Amino acid sequence: MDLGDFLLDKYAKRQEVVQNNGSAVEMEPSESLRSWEPPKELPELPTESALRRAIAQALFQTGCIRVAEIIARRWRFPSAVHKRKAGVFGPRFAILCYHRIGTHGVPLYSGLPRSVFEKQIVYLRKHYRILSLEELLAERESPKSDKPGLAITFDDGYADLYSEAFPVLRKYEVPATIYLVAGAVQSGEIPWYDRIFVAFQVAPADQLMNELGLPEPTRLETPQQRLVAAARYIFTLRAFSDTDRLACCDYLQQRIPIPQSALLNRMLNWNQIREMQSAGISFGSHTVSHPVLSRLSPQDLLRELRDSRHVLENELQRPVLDFSYPFGTQDSFNDATCIQLAALHYRSAVTSLPGLNTRETNPLALHRVTYCETSSLAIFAARLSGLFLSAAGNTGVV
Ligand SMILES: [Zn+2]
């Protein structure tokens, strides 16, 4: 029996108990939960080896990052046939993927100080043309300059995009696109995976091990270990059918209450969104509830793609044409997802698959430069150049 079966078996048994007793087990939050504060420091998830970091640092400090870009192209497209097929001779456009700017509280898996973000923006303005997503999509067909262009995107719609990212974007007059989880904005509640990240921070280790049947040797001694364990747990749930995933989330929610301080005011609200829109920030859909789209029934898939767009268009009073796949990994969407997006007349959809985009890239499966929340400007520059993009890989945490 694997972890998934184990979880579902536990959930089924609990449901039987609930039915026999006639009432669900409600747990009152303890005083320690009420006063819980998220850990201030959580390290970046490891994405680059020490060797790659050293190479990136050396290239950055010596100003050789441009040479590295040429080398990276040759490494990645060795044959002339492949080069023509991949459109490597044409312009390549980067789409940067961020989640949050700021360092404290939900989301726990992502943190980037505002000062580092500002340095990144200064670097981008110096070496690239920062385009709106709409401009980038148009320039893929007819480029306007030899200078490489890129667009900045943020997934999920966390509140600190307003308090931390927006002031920097406005200061440097930089366009960006934010993909909103419509249900999270409507309800003001954090998405399901964030509840899991927080639950893994607050629950006693033995409770997590026993209740969730976590495999040995899961280490839960430090906040960092709990972060990794939660990411693995979410990764496991993503392979379930949506019904089973929801059942497991419900089970966890019943068993491990999470503090109100982690829940409130963590997502953007409509006033903040409208203010940003009037300052030139654009918005796209990131579904209603952030499910794994490839696990949905056709009806639920339609509802997530269509209803999220309707909610956003009603609130923003302008067309919403761009989409971001939750998790964005290869297994999180499929042909049915793309067909439904096209039928609903979405013009673009971004993945979390690392890479740059050429004229030939499917506009409904655009690549992005992921893990931009790095404190190392050298690593950031190396990824943008194309070096390490494939090596960085992606676990699609969210
Ligand atoms: Zn997301």
Boltz pocket constraint, residues with backbone or C-beta under 6 A from the ligand:
constraints:
  - pocket:
      binder: B
      contacts: [[A, 155], [A, 156], [A, 286], [A, 290], [A, 325], [A, 326], [A, 327], [A, 398]]
      max_distance: 6.0
